[in-house]
Amino acid sequence: MSLKGKTIFMSGGSRGIGLAIAIRAAQDGANIAIAAKTAEPHPKLPGTIYTAAKDIENAGGQALPLVCDIRDEDTVQAAIDATVEKFGGIDICVNNASAISLTGTEATTMKRYDLMNQVNARGTFMLSKLCLPHLKNSDNAHILNLAPPLDMSPKWFKNHTAYTMAKYGMSMCTLGMSEEFRRFKIAVNALWPLTSIDTAAVRNVLGGDSMAKMSRTPEILSDAAHIILTKDSSEFTGHFVVDEVLLREEGVTDFSKYAPGYEGPLAGDFFVPDEVFDSVPTEVLRHPGY
């Protein structure tokens, strides 16, 4: 299946993983609404909604850049309305926007706690809710959350309880809505990387250039997302997909293109259950302290 003519409403997406997913869809001829806050260039972060729109159009798709704070219901509704007005409907909702702070309880300010929960858990719930009336009219509707498997081991909470709660909020949306929306034949799935991904967050927050070197490119997630979003929405729902596991199931055996020029062990991502690491042949260094 192809995403040609399908309309995607995506939170975030001006850079990194979201942009890679958008560009892969654009290569099919999809329409993509980029709903994000970055309208002006950031001194430390690449890309704006307008550069993303240009990249999407250059890849063969149609783009609608929308300045949108996904914490604000009226702004989100206006962005959805503008998308429907331009493209005639919405087939896919991608909840990509996320806020992170790997801080312990004492060091996490309530302002940061609120931001993570408003963007991650509340934002995913609200975008899915407001897109739902339009998704019901699609012949192959999908919601895709960039969220981890629900591995309730205490190790994922002990170092950053607030962030884990917020991120797992996105995962719980996947768990609940996949069953709730099943009767509408709307698929709800989550996608998460086995390894760290070379993004601005990795370079600026998580580990710098050394960790970026041990990471894969966002294209592994865009290829996995394309597989999910082209599946039959009435059959493939409620899955917590890990990128490499899915790609191997689809017959991919060579993953070198996702870490070009690097031959050492890769850095494992947060929240990946041990049994998933053990199920693939890739050499991955799991995070110390987890």
N, C-alpha and C positions, 0 to 999 in steps of 0.2 A: 504494500500500500504506500501511497504518497500523501504528503501534506499539502499538495497543490490546491490552492483555493481555500484552505482552512484558515480560520482566524484565531490567533493566539493572543490572549490578554496576559501579560507577564508583569509581575511586580519586580522592581529592580531591573537589571538587564542592560545597564549602560556599560558594563564591563564584565570581565571574568566569566564565570560559569553561565550566567544568564545570557550574556551576549553570544557565547558559543552555541548554546541551544537555539537561540534565535537565528543565527547565521545558518546553522544546519537546516532548520526548517525553511528558511528563505531560499535555500538551494533547490527546494522542491517547488517553490513558487507560493509559499504561504504569506499570509498577511499577519504582521506582528505589531501589536500595540505595546510600546515600552512605557510603563507607568513607574516613574522613578523621580527622585528629588534632584538629581544632578543636572541642572540646566547650565551652570557655568563651570568652566574648568577648575578642578581642585588641584592645589599645589602638590599633593602627594599621591593622588589617584588619577589614573588615566581615564579618559572617556567621559562623555556627557550623553544625554538622551538623543542629542542631535547628531553626534558622531556615530552613535549606535545605529540610528536610523539610516545614515548614509551607508554604513557597512552592510546593513540588511538589504538595502536597495541594490547595492553593488553585487550582492550575492544572488540576486534574482527575485527577491520578495518585495512586498509593499510594506511600508513602515508608517506608524503613527506615533511620534514622540509626544508624551504627555507628562507635564510636570505634575507629580502626584505624591502626596504624603499619605502612605497607606494607613496611618493612624487616624486619619480624618474621614469619617463616613461620607460626608457630603462631597469631598474631593474625589473619593474613590467612585462614588456613584456617577459623578459628572464624567470621569474618565471612561467608565464603562459605557455610559450613554454616548459619548463621542465615538467610541470604538464601533458601537452598533450602528450609529448614524453613517459612519464612513464605509464600513465593510458589510453591513447587513445582518450581523449576528456575531456570536462567539461560539467557537467549537471547543476551545481548549483554554483552561486557566492554569498558568504556571506560577506557583507560589515560591518565588526565588529569593525575595528580599529577606534579609536576616541581620540581626544585631548580635554582637558577641562581646563578652567580657569574661575572661578566664580568671575570675577573682573569687576568693573565699567569701564566706558570709560577712565577716567583719569588714572586709575591704570593699564590699559591693555597696555603693550608694543606692539609696532608694530611687534616685533619678535614673540611674543606669538599670536597676531592676525593672522599673516601669517601662523604659525604652525597649528592653529585650522582650518583655511580655507583650507590649503593644505591637511591636513589629512582627515578632515571630508567631506567637500563638494567636493573638487577637487579629493580626493582619491576615493570617491564613484563613481563619474562620470567616472574617468579614468578606474577603475577596471571593471565597468559595460561595458564600451565601448570596452575595449580590450578583455573581455571574450565573447562579443556578437557573433563573428563569430563561436565560438565553441558551444555556447548555441543554435544557430540556428540548429545545427545538433543533438540535444538531443530530445528524444521523450517526455520529461516532464521537460522542463527547467524552472528554478526559479532564480530570484535575490531576496535576502532578505537583507534589510537594517536595522540595529539596530538604528532606528530613531523614533522620537516622532510624534504623531498626529500634524497636522498643526493647532494649536489653536492660532490664531493671537491676543490674548489678550495682551495689553501692559504690564500686570504684568509679563509676561515671558521674557520681554526685559529689563525692567527698572533696574534690578540689574546686568545684564551681557549681554549687547547688543551684544558684539562680539561673545560670545559663542553661544547665541541663533541663531544668523545669520548663524554661521557655522553648527550648528546641524540641523537647518531647511533647510540648503542646501541639506543635505542628504534626508530630507523629500520631498523636491521639486524634487529631482531625482526620488523618488518613484512616485510622482504625474505625472510627465511628461513621464517618460519611460514606465510606465504601459500602457499608451495609445499608445505611439510610437511603443512599441514592441508587442502590442496585435495581430497584423497581423501575427507575427511569432509564436504565441502561447507560448510566453515567459512570465511567470508571474513575476510581480515586486510588492513586498509587503514590508511593514515596520512592525517591531515588537518593542514593548516598554513595560516596566513593570509598573504595577499599583503602586507597592511599591518600596522602595529602595532595592537594591540587595547587599548582603554581598560580596563585592569584595575589592581588594586592594585600588581602588579609594575611596570607602566609608570609609575604615579604615584610609587611609593616607591623604585624601584631604577633604572629605565632612563632616565627623562627628565623626570619631574615633570609639572606641569600643562600645560606648553607642548607636550610630546610627546603627552599625553593628548588635547589639542585636535586634533591631527593624526591621531588614531587612529579606527578604526571601533569600533562597539559589539560586544560578544560575540555578538549575535544573528546576525551574518553567518556565524559558525562553527556556531551551533546550527541554522540553516537548511541549511547544507551537510551537517552531520552527519546531519540527518534524511533527506536525500536518500540518503546512503550507506547508512544503516542500514535503509532500506526497499527497497533493491535486492535482487535475487535473489543470495543468497550463493554459489550455485554458479557464477555468471557474473561477478560484479564483485568481484575480489580482486587483491591485489598492486599496488594503485595508491597513488601518492603524490599526493594530491589537494591542490590549492591552492584555497581557498574561492571566489574570484571566478571562476576558470577554470571550475570545476564549475557554478556558478550561471549563468554565461553559456551554457554548453552546455545547460542546462536551460531556457533561454529568458528569463532575467532580464536586463533591460537598464537598469533604474533602481536604482542603488545608494545614492541620496541618503539613504534612511531609515536606513542604517547609520552615517551621520555627520551627524546632523540639525543644520541651521543652519550647517554649515561648507562653504565653497566653495573653499578653497585646496587646494594639493597635499597629499597624504597622506604619512605617513612609512612607508617600506617596512620590511618585517620582515627579520630575519636569515635567512640560509640560502636565500633565494629565488634561484634561478638567473637570470642576466641574460635568458636567452631567455624566461622566464616573464614577467618585467616587460615585455619587448618585445612580448609576444603580446596584451596587453590595452590598451585605450585610456585607462585610468585614469592620471591624472598622479600619479606617486609619486616622492618624494625618496628616493634610495637612501642608505644609511648612509655617511657620510664615513669613509674609512679602510678600506673593504672593496672 
